[in-house]
Each structure stands twice: as C-alpha cells, then as structure tokens.
C-alpha cells in the first residue's frame, strides 16, 4: 500500500493535541489593528481548535500528524 502524501501547507499551519484534535492559529491580526480593541487582539494571540465539521477534511491533508 503506498503512503499518503502530507499537504505541506496544512502541516505548517496545524498541530495535533494529545487527544488527536487539530490546533490552529487565529487569523485577522495582520493589519488594521488600531481599529481592533486590545481585548480582541489579546484573544487573537491564542491558538484555537479546528471546528468539528472541518476536522475530518483537514485530517486527510495531514494523515500522520
């Protein structure tokens, strides 16, 4: 059986948690930051879990994570 290829772009953006869920960084933090409040910008620093509906699709991109 041939090995599956990992999508390198996805592998660079996703990490697996101990229980096998996928973790991602938040977006919306590149520009126009003066319009965003400090509380909002603080929350954007933290990583989030990938939504449950997206997880099967993204796990196919990174099969060995």
Rosetta constraint file for C-alpha pairs under 8 A:
AtomPair CA 4 CA 63 HARMONIC 7.16 0.50
AtomPair CA 5 CA 63 HARMONIC 7.88 0.50
AtomPair CA 6 CA 11 HARMONIC 7.12 0.50
AtomPair CA 6 CA 61 HARMONIC 5.85 0.50
AtomPair CA 6 CA 62 HARMONIC 5.02 0.50
AtomPair CA 6 CA 63 HARMONIC 6.44 0.50
AtomPair CA 6 CA 64 HARMONIC 7.48 0.50
AtomPair CA 7 CA 11 HARMONIC 6.28 0.50
AtomPair CA 7 CA 61 HARMONIC 5.31 0.50
AtomPair CA 7 CA 62 HARMONIC 6.16 0.50
AtomPair CA 8 CA 12 HARMONIC 6.22 0.50
AtomPair CA 9 CA 13 HARMONIC 6.65 0.50
AtomPair CA 10 CA 14 HARMONIC 6.05 0.50
AtomPair CA 10 CA 58 HARMONIC 7.80 0.50
AtomPair CA 10 CA 61 HARMONIC 6.58 0.50
AtomPair CA 10 CA 62 HARMONIC 6.73 0.50
AtomPair CA 11 CA 15 HARMONIC 7.33 0.50
AtomPair CA 11 CA 61 HARMONIC 7.88 0.50
AtomPair CA 11 CA 62 HARMONIC 6.03 0.50
AtomPair CA 11 CA 65 HARMONIC 7.69 0.50
AtomPair CA 13 CA 24 HARMONIC 6.37 0.50
AtomPair CA 13 CA 25 HARMONIC 7.33 0.50
AtomPair CA 14 CA 22 HARMONIC 6.33 0.50
AtomPair CA 14 CA 23 HARMONIC 5.68 0.50
AtomPair CA 14 CA 24 HARMONIC 5.21 0.50
AtomPair CA 14 CA 25 HARMONIC 7.88 0.50
AtomPair CA 15 CA 22 HARMONIC 5.75 0.50
AtomPair CA 15 CA 23 HARMONIC 5.19 0.50
AtomPair CA 15 CA 24 HARMONIC 6.80 0.50
AtomPair CA 15 CA 65 HARMONIC 7.08 0.50
AtomPair CA 16 CA 20 HARMONIC 5.50 0.50
AtomPair CA 16 CA 21 HARMONIC 5.65 0.50
AtomPair CA 16 CA 22 HARMONIC 4.67 0.50
AtomPair CA 16 CA 23 HARMONIC 5.95 0.50
AtomPair CA 16 CA 65 HARMONIC 6.12 0.50
AtomPair CA 17 CA 21 HARMONIC 5.34 0.50
AtomPair CA 17 CA 22 HARMONIC 6.15 0.50
AtomPair CA 17 CA 23 HARMONIC 6.66 0.50
AtomPair CA 21 CA 49 HARMONIC 7.16 0.50
AtomPair CA 21 CA 50 HARMONIC 7.58 0.50
AtomPair CA 21 CA 55 HARMONIC 7.73 0.50
AtomPair CA 22 CA 49 HARMONIC 5.80 0.50
AtomPair CA 22 CA 50 HARMONIC 5.57 0.50
AtomPair CA 22 CA 55 HARMONIC 7.09 0.50
AtomPair CA 22 CA 59 HARMONIC 8.00 0.50
AtomPair CA 23 CA 47 HARMONIC 6.58 0.50
AtomPair CA 23 CA 48 HARMONIC 5.68 0.50
AtomPair CA 23 CA 49 HARMONIC 4.42 0.50
AtomPair CA 23 CA 50 HARMONIC 5.78 0.50
AtomPair CA 24 CA 47 HARMONIC 5.59 0.50
AtomPair CA 24 CA 48 HARMONIC 5.39 0.50
AtomPair CA 24 CA 49 HARMONIC 5.94 0.50
AtomPair CA 24 CA 50 HARMONIC 6.25 0.50
AtomPair CA 25 CA 45 HARMONIC 7.79 0.50
AtomPair CA 25 CA 46 HARMONIC 6.91 0.50
AtomPair CA 25 CA 47 HARMONIC 4.53 0.50
AtomPair CA 25 CA 48 HARMONIC 6.11 0.50
AtomPair CA 26 CA 44 HARMONIC 5.51 0.50
AtomPair CA 26 CA 45 HARMONIC 6.89 0.50
AtomPair CA 26 CA 46 HARMONIC 6.95 0.50
AtomPair CA 26 CA 47 HARMONIC 6.09 0.50
AtomPair CA 26 CA 48 HARMONIC 6.75 0.50
AtomPair CA 27 CA 44 HARMONIC 7.09 0.50
AtomPair CA 28 CA 44 HARMONIC 7.54 0.50
AtomPair CA 29 CA 33 HARMONIC 6.83 0.50
AtomPair CA 29 CA 41 HARMONIC 7.22 0.50
AtomPair CA 29 CA 44 HARMONIC 6.92 0.50
AtomPair CA 32 CA 36 HARMONIC 7.34 0.50
AtomPair CA 33 CA 41 HARMONIC 7.84 0.50
AtomPair CA 36 CA 40 HARMONIC 6.44 0.50
AtomPair CA 36 CA 41 HARMONIC 6.66 0.50
AtomPair CA 37 CA 41 HARMONIC 6.31 0.50
AtomPair CA 38 CA 42 HARMONIC 6.10 0.50
AtomPair CA 39 CA 43 HARMONIC 6.35 0.50
AtomPair CA 40 CA 44 HARMONIC 6.35 0.50
AtomPair CA 41 CA 45 HARMONIC 6.68 0.50
AtomPair CA 42 CA 46 HARMONIC 7.49 0.50
AtomPair CA 50 CA 54 HARMONIC 6.67 0.50
AtomPair CA 50 CA 55 HARMONIC 6.18 0.50
AtomPair CA 51 CA 55 HARMONIC 6.25 0.50
AtomPair CA 52 CA 56 HARMONIC 7.87 0.50
AtomPair CA 54 CA 58 HARMONIC 6.27 0.50
AtomPair CA 55 CA 59 HARMONIC 5.95 0.50
AtomPair CA 56 CA 60 HARMONIC 6.53 0.50
AtomPair CA 57 CA 61 HARMONIC 7.08 0.50
AtomPair CA 58 CA 62 HARMONIC 6.71 0.50
AtomPair CA 59 CA 63 HARMONIC 5.72 0.50
